């Protein structure tokens, strides 16, 4: 690698002090971003894509850590490594928001009328079930709906508009049958927990 940058007119001192930290920073951003997206593919059951991404992630990490060991006297490398890790988390989350892969289950608990929400779910052909329930506040309805993750913001708008006092949770779903019977398989290490959000108004 040093020979390549020497051919570009960059001397060894500049390479060690400036170029190496930048490369480590970029490598960490790349491998952490890949890791974040890989988790999404794992949760979606896309094992072959996740396997390839895991290989690339490990390879990039080895290259980055290898450069640190070769430049142990460069304090900038120790700054670039965690900075790239933090940047990779941010970029990975932004990528995850854009691709919005997989499905989620929304659970809504409310005593309010569900007619408008049901009409919305039927309009978009989302599978759902309603169960009568009782809470510390009295009789309520419990609605389960499975939908694609990219439709979640629109669903939340409908909940906010028609069920302003509802309590709801959102969780990642690994798979859901076409017949509408949800098959939820939590990850062995509980990776899906970080995708969960809870809100109460």
Buried (B, 14 or more C-beta within 10 A) or exposed (E): EBEEBEEEEBEEEEBBBEBBBEBBBBBBBBBBBBBBBBBBBBBBEBEEBBEEBBEBBEEBBEBBBEBBEEBEEBEBBBEBBEBBBEBBBEBBBEBBEEEBBBBBBBBBBBBBEBEEBBEBBEEEEBBBEBEEEEEEEEEBBBBBBBBBBBBBEEBBEBBEEBBEEBBBBBBBBBEBEEEEEBEEEBEEEEBBEEBEEEEEE
